[in-house]
Protein backbone atom coordinates (compact mmCIF):
# COMPACT_ATOMS: atom_id res chain seq x y z
CA UNK A 1 0.00 0.00 0.00
CA UNK A 2 1.25 3.46 -0.90
CA UNK A 3 0.43 6.38 1.34
CA UNK A 4 -3.03 7.95 1.04
CA UNK A 5 -2.59 11.62 0.23
CA UNK A 6 -6.01 13.17 0.97
CA UNK A 7 -7.91 13.20 4.28
CA UNK A 8 -11.45 11.82 4.38
CA UNK A 9 -14.21 14.32 3.63
CA UNK A 10 -16.96 14.05 6.27
CA UNK A 11 -20.66 14.90 6.13
CA UNK A 12 -21.66 14.33 9.76
CA UNK A 13 -21.14 17.98 10.84
CA UNK A 14 -24.13 18.98 8.70
CA UNK A 15 -26.16 15.97 9.86
CA UNK A 16 -25.65 13.70 6.86
CA UNK A 17 -26.79 10.11 7.35
CA UNK A 18 -26.19 8.75 3.83
CA UNK A 19 -23.58 9.27 1.18
CA UNK A 20 -21.46 7.76 -1.53
CA UNK A 21 -17.73 7.45 -1.91
CA UNK A 22 -14.80 5.68 -3.47
CA UNK A 23 -12.83 3.04 -1.58
CA UNK A 24 -9.27 4.14 -0.83
CA UNK A 25 -8.09 1.13 1.14
CA UNK A 26 -9.28 -2.18 2.61
CA UNK A 27 -7.35 -3.31 5.68
CA UNK A 28 -7.68 -6.96 6.72
CA UNK A 29 -8.01 -7.49 10.46
CA UNK A 30 -9.00 -10.37 12.76
CA UNK A 31 -11.22 -7.86 14.59
CA UNK A 32 -13.11 -7.10 11.37
CA UNK A 33 -11.84 -5.60 8.12
CA UNK A 34 -11.56 -1.80 7.94
CA UNK A 35 -12.71 0.10 4.85
CA UNK A 36 -11.47 3.64 4.16
CA UNK A 37 -13.50 5.77 1.75
CA UNK A 38 -12.72 9.23 0.35
CA UNK A 39 -16.01 10.69 1.69
CA UNK A 40 -18.31 9.46 4.47
CA UNK A 41 -21.27 10.51 6.61
CA UNK A 42 -19.94 8.39 9.51
CA UNK A 43 -18.68 10.04 12.69
CA UNK A 44 -15.61 8.23 14.09
CA UNK A 45 -14.67 7.84 17.72
CA UNK A 46 -11.65 10.00 18.57
CA UNK A 47 -8.68 7.83 19.56
CA UNK A 48 -7.26 10.49 21.92
CA UNK A 49 -10.47 11.67 23.64
CA UNK A 50 -13.05 8.90 23.08
CA UNK A 51 -16.08 10.71 24.47
CA UNK A 52 -18.60 10.02 21.69
CA UNK A 53 -18.73 6.48 20.24
CA UNK A 54 -18.37 5.99 16.51
CA UNK A 55 -21.40 5.62 14.29
CA UNK A 56 -22.71 2.26 13.15
CA UNK A 57 -24.60 1.47 9.96
CA UNK A 58 -23.92 -0.21 6.63
CA UNK A 59 -21.86 -0.06 3.43
CA UNK A 60 -23.33 -1.24 0.12
CA UNK A 61 -21.17 -2.54 -2.73
CA UNK A 62 -22.84 -3.91 -5.83
CA UNK A 63 -25.54 -6.22 -4.55
CA UNK A 64 -23.93 -6.71 -1.15
CA UNK A 65 -24.57 -4.77 2.08
CA UNK A 66 -22.27 -5.25 5.06
CA UNK A 67 -22.73 -3.97 8.59
CA UNK A 68 -20.41 -1.29 9.95
CA UNK A 69 -19.98 -2.03 13.66
CA UNK A 70 -17.76 0.96 14.43
CA UNK A 71 -16.32 4.07 12.83
CA UNK A 72 -12.87 5.07 14.03
CA UNK A 73 -9.93 7.29 13.21
CA UNK A 74 -7.33 5.93 10.84
CA UNK A 75 -4.05 7.31 9.54
CA UNK A 76 -1.72 6.64 6.63
CA UNK A 77 1.94 7.62 6.53
CA UNK A 78 3.74 8.86 3.44
CA UNK A 79 5.73 5.61 3.54
CA UNK A 80 2.57 3.50 3.40
CA UNK A 81 2.11 2.56 7.06
CA UNK A 82 -1.59 2.25 7.96
CA UNK A 83 -2.96 2.39 11.51
CA UNK A 84 -6.38 2.59 13.13
CA UNK A 85 -7.73 3.78 16.48
CA UNK A 86 -5.42 3.49 19.45
CA UNK A 87 -2.84 1.83 17.22
CA UNK A 88 -2.04 5.18 15.57
CA UNK A 89 1.55 5.90 16.66
CA UNK A 90 1.59 9.70 16.18
CA UNK A 91 -0.39 12.71 17.34
CA UNK A 92 -2.98 14.22 15.04
CA UNK A 93 -1.37 16.73 12.72
CA UNK A 94 2.03 14.99 12.72
CA UNK A 95 4.04 15.62 9.57
CA UNK A 96 4.02 12.83 7.04
CA UNK A 97 0.60 11.41 7.97
CA UNK A 98 -2.85 11.68 6.38
CA UNK A 99 -5.93 11.39 8.61
CA UNK A 100 -8.89 9.25 7.65
CA UNK A 101 -12.13 7.64 8.79
CA UNK A 102 -12.12 3.85 9.01
CA UNK A 103 -15.29 1.74 8.88
CA UNK A 104 -14.87 -1.51 10.80
CA UNK A 105 -16.99 -4.41 9.58
CA UNK A 106 -18.33 -7.33 11.59
CA UNK A 107 -16.12 -9.65 9.56
CA UNK A 108 -14.47 -9.79 6.17
CA UNK A 109 -15.08 -7.24 3.43
CA UNK A 110 -17.16 -8.36 0.43
CA UNK A 111 -15.14 -10.48 -2.02
CA UNK A 112 -13.65 -8.34 -4.73
CA UNK A 113 -13.99 -5.01 -2.93
CA UNK A 114 -10.86 -2.99 -3.61
CA UNK A 115 -9.49 0.53 -3.88
CA UNK A 116 -11.28 2.49 -6.58
CA UNK A 117 -14.66 0.81 -6.11
CA UNK A 118 -17.77 2.99 -5.54
CA UNK A 119 -19.81 2.33 -2.38
CA UNK A 120 -22.91 3.68 -0.64
CA UNK A 121 -22.80 4.43 3.08
CA UNK A 122 -25.73 4.59 5.49
CA UNK A 123 -25.58 5.57 9.18
CA UNK A 124 -27.94 4.14 11.82
CA UNK A 125 -30.17 7.22 12.16
CA UNK A 126 -31.77 6.29 15.49
CA UNK A 127 -28.44 5.74 17.21
CA UNK A 128 -26.95 8.90 15.69
CA UNK A 129 -29.89 10.99 16.95
CA UNK A 130 -29.51 9.57 20.45
CA UNK A 131 -25.76 10.21 20.52
CA UNK A 132 -26.24 13.74 19.15
CA UNK A 133 -28.74 14.54 21.90
CA UNK A 134 -26.39 12.99 24.43
CA UNK A 135 -23.48 15.15 23.27
CA UNK A 136 -25.49 18.38 23.24
CA UNK A 137 -26.89 17.59 26.68
CA UNK A 138 -23.34 16.91 27.92
CA UNK A 139 -22.14 20.36 26.83
CA UNK A 140 -25.19 22.09 28.29
CA UNK A 141 -24.78 20.26 31.60
CA UNK A 142 -21.11 21.27 31.84
CA UNK A 143 -21.94 24.92 31.17
CA UNK A 144 -24.71 24.81 33.77
CA UNK A 145 -22.30 23.20 36.24
CA UNK A 146 -19.75 25.98 35.70
CA UNK A 147 -22.43 28.59 36.44
CA UNK A 148 -23.68 26.71 39.50
CA UNK A 149 -20.25 26.69 41.17
CA UNK A 150 -19.02 30.10 39.97
CA UNK A 151 -19.21 31.62 43.47
CA UNK A 152 -16.80 29.01 44.90
CA UNK A 153 -13.68 30.34 43.14
CA UNK A 154 -11.27 32.62 45.01
CA UNK A 155 -8.92 32.83 42.04
CA UNK A 156 -9.58 33.17 38.32
CA UNK A 157 -9.39 29.73 36.66
CA UNK A 158 -10.09 31.09 33.17
CA UNK A 159 -13.46 31.45 31.46
CA UNK A 160 -15.71 28.91 29.79
CA UNK A 161 -17.79 29.41 26.64
CA UNK A 162 -20.28 31.63 28.51
CA UNK A 163 -17.66 33.60 30.42
CA UNK A 164 -18.14 31.73 33.71
CA UNK A 165 -15.20 30.35 35.73
CA UNK A 166 -14.12 27.22 33.87
CA UNK A 167 -14.63 24.40 36.39
CA UNK A 168 -15.18 21.96 33.53
CA UNK A 169 -11.94 22.83 31.79
CA UNK A 170 -9.88 22.69 34.98
CA UNK A 171 -11.21 19.45 36.44
CA UNK A 172 -12.80 17.16 33.83
CA UNK A 173 -10.80 13.95 33.50
CA UNK A 174 -13.27 11.74 31.67
CA UNK A 175 -16.40 12.16 29.55
CA UNK A 176 -18.41 9.27 28.12
CA UNK A 177 -21.39 10.02 25.90
CA UNK A 178 -24.13 7.52 25.18
CA UNK A 179 -27.55 7.74 23.60
CA UNK A 180 -29.49 10.48 25.42
CA UNK A 181 -26.95 11.08 28.11
CA UNK A 182 -23.40 11.14 29.42
CA UNK A 183 -21.24 10.47 32.47
CA UNK A 184 -18.52 13.00 33.34
CA UNK A 185 -15.86 12.70 36.03
CA UNK A 186 -14.18 15.69 37.69
CA UNK A 187 -11.07 15.44 39.85
CA UNK A 188 -11.34 17.37 43.13
CA UNK A 189 -7.92 17.25 44.72
CA UNK A 190 -5.33 19.40 46.43
CA UNK A 191 -4.34 21.06 43.18
CA UNK A 192 -7.90 22.33 42.71
CA UNK A 193 -7.94 23.77 46.23
CA UNK A 194 -4.60 25.46 45.56
CA UNK A 195 -6.16 26.87 42.38
CA UNK A 196 -8.70 28.64 44.58
CA UNK A 197 -11.77 26.37 44.51
CA UNK A 198 -13.71 25.89 47.77
CA UNK A 199 -14.23 22.13 47.72
CA UNK A 200 -15.51 22.03 51.31
CA UNK A 201 -18.41 24.39 50.61
CA UNK A 202 -19.13 22.57 47.37
CA UNK A 203 -19.45 19.26 49.19
CA UNK A 204 -21.68 20.79 51.87
CA UNK A 205 -24.02 22.35 49.29
CA UNK A 206 -24.05 19.58 46.68
CA UNK A 207 -27.85 19.25 46.62
CA UNK A 208 -28.27 22.99 46.12
CA UNK A 209 -25.79 22.97 43.23
CA UNK A 210 -27.61 20.07 41.57
CA UNK A 211 -30.92 21.92 41.91
CA UNK A 212 -29.42 25.05 40.35
CA UNK A 213 -28.03 23.10 37.40
CA UNK A 214 -31.35 21.43 36.69
CA UNK A 215 -33.27 24.69 36.97
CA UNK A 216 -31.00 26.30 34.39
CA UNK A 217 -31.26 23.28 32.09
CA UNK A 218 -35.07 23.56 32.20
CA UNK A 219 -34.77 27.20 31.15
CA UNK A 220 -32.40 26.35 28.32
CA UNK A 221 -34.60 23.53 27.00
CA UNK A 222 -37.61 25.85 27.09
CA UNK A 223 -35.66 28.41 25.01
CA UNK A 224 -35.60 25.98 22.04
CA UNK A 225 -32.26 27.54 21.06
CA UNK A 226 -30.67 26.53 17.78
CA UNK A 227 -27.63 24.26 17.96
CA UNK A 228 -25.16 23.77 15.12
CA UNK A 229 -21.63 22.80 14.13
CA UNK A 230 -19.40 25.33 12.39
CA UNK A 231 -16.48 23.87 10.44
CA UNK A 232 -13.20 25.29 9.17
CA UNK A 233 -13.19 22.83 6.26
CA UNK A 234 -14.68 19.59 4.93
CA UNK A 235 -12.21 16.96 6.14
CA UNK A 236 -11.93 14.94 9.34
CA UNK A 237 -8.91 16.99 10.46
CA UNK A 238 -10.51 20.42 10.02
CA UNK A 239 -11.51 22.18 13.22
CA UNK A 240 -15.18 22.01 14.23
CA UNK A 241 -17.03 24.13 16.79
CA UNK A 242 -20.38 23.55 18.49
CA UNK A 243 -22.41 26.76 18.64
CA UNK A 244 -25.61 27.34 20.63
CA UNK A 245 -27.42 30.63 21.25
CA UNK A 246 -28.38 30.34 24.92
CA UNK A 247 -30.23 33.05 26.90
CA UNK A 248 -26.92 33.99 28.59
CA UNK A 249 -25.18 34.40 25.24
CA UNK A 250 -23.77 32.38 22.36
CA UNK A 251 -21.71 29.40 23.51
CA UNK A 252 -18.91 28.18 21.25
CA UNK A 253 -17.01 25.01 22.17
CA UNK A 254 -14.41 23.22 20.06
CA UNK A 255 -15.92 19.79 19.46
CA UNK A 256 -15.47 16.95 17.01
CA UNK A 257 -18.78 15.22 17.72
CA UNK A 258 -22.35 15.39 16.45
CA UNK A 259 -25.16 17.46 17.96
CA UNK A 260 -28.87 18.14 18.05
CA UNK A 261 -30.01 20.87 15.65
CA UNK A 262 -32.16 22.60 18.27
CA UNK A 263 -32.94 22.35 21.97
CA UNK A 264 -36.55 21.81 20.87
CA UNK A 265 -35.44 18.20 20.29
CA UNK A 266 -35.44 17.76 24.09
CA UNK A 267 -38.36 17.32 26.44
CA UNK A 268 -35.96 17.54 29.38
CA UNK A 269 -32.31 17.39 30.45
CA UNK A 270 -31.45 16.56 34.04
CA UNK A 271 -28.27 15.83 35.96
CA UNK A 272 -27.42 14.04 39.18
CA UNK A 273 -24.24 14.74 41.14
CA UNK A 274 -22.40 12.02 43.06
CA UNK A 275 -19.60 12.84 45.49
CA UNK A 276 -19.31 9.43 47.17
CA UNK A 277 -15.57 9.81 46.70
CA UNK A 278 -14.73 13.31 48.01
CA UNK A 279 -11.90 13.49 45.47
CA UNK A 280 -14.12 12.69 42.48
CA UNK A 281 -17.33 14.33 41.31
CA UNK A 282 -19.42 12.19 38.96
CA UNK A 283 -22.09 14.00 36.99
CA UNK A 284 -24.65 11.83 35.19
CA UNK A 285 -26.69 13.60 32.53
CA UNK A 286 -29.97 12.21 31.22
CA UNK A 287 -31.89 13.62 28.28
CA UNK A 288 -35.47 12.92 27.26
CA UNK A 289 -36.26 13.34 23.58
CA UNK A 290 -39.20 15.56 22.65
BELVENZI-V411778 format. One record per backbone hydrogen bond with DSSP energy under -1.0 kcal/mol. CO is the residue of the C=O (numbers start at 1). NH is the residue of the N-H. Records with the same first field share a line. If there is no record, write none. Layout:
# BELVENZI-V411778
CO = NH + NH
This chain:
# BELVENZI-V411778
8 = 236
9 = 40
11 = 14 + 16
12 = 15
17 = 123
19 = 121
21 = 119
22 = 38
23 = 116
25 = 36
27 = 34
29 = 32
33 = 105
34 = 27
35 = 103
36 = 24 + 25
38 = 9
40 = 11
43 = 55
45 = 73
49 = 51
51 = 177
56 = 124
57 = 68
58 = 122
59 = 66
60 = 120
61 = 64
64 = 61
66 = 59
67 = 106
68 = 57
70 = 104
71 = 45
72 = 102
73 = 85
74 = 100
75 = 83
76 = 98
77 = 80
81 = 77
83 = 75
84 = 87
85 = 88
91 = 94
94 = 97
96 = 78
98 = 76
99 = 8
100 = 74
102 = 72
103 = 35
104 = 69 + 70
107 = 33
110 = 113
114 = 117
117 = 23
119 = 21
120 = 60
121 = 19
122 = 58
124 = 128
125 = 129
126 = 130
127 = 131
128 = 132
129 = 133
130 = 134 + 180
131 = 135
132 = 136
133 = 137
134 = 138
135 = 139
136 = 140
137 = 141
138 = 142
139 = 143
140 = 144
141 = 145
142 = 146
143 = 147
144 = 148
145 = 149
149 = 152
150 = 153
152 = 198
158 = 166
160 = 163
164 = 160
165 = 167
166 = 170
167 = 171
168 = 172
171 = 187
174 = 185
176 = 183
178 = 181
180 = 287
181 = 178
182 = 285
183 = 176
184 = 283
185 = 173 + 174
186 = 281
189 = 193
190 = 194
191 = 195
192 = 197
193 = 196
196 = 154
197 = 199
198 = 202
199 = 203
200 = 204
201 = 205
203 = 206
205 = 209
206 = 210
207 = 211
208 = 212
209 = 213
210 = 214
211 = 215
212 = 216
213 = 217
214 = 218
215 = 219
216 = 220
217 = 221
218 = 222
219 = 223
221 = 224
225 = 263
226 = 245
228 = 243
230 = 241
234 = 10
235 = 238
239 = 232
240 = 255
241 = 230
242 = 253
243 = 228
244 = 246 + 251
246 = 249
249 = 246
251 = 244
253 = 242
261 = 227
262 = 265
263 = 266
265 = 290
268 = 288
270 = 286
272 = 284
274 = 282
277 = 280
279 = 188
281 = 186
282 = 274
283 = 184
284 = 272
285 = 182
286 = 270
288 = 267 + 268
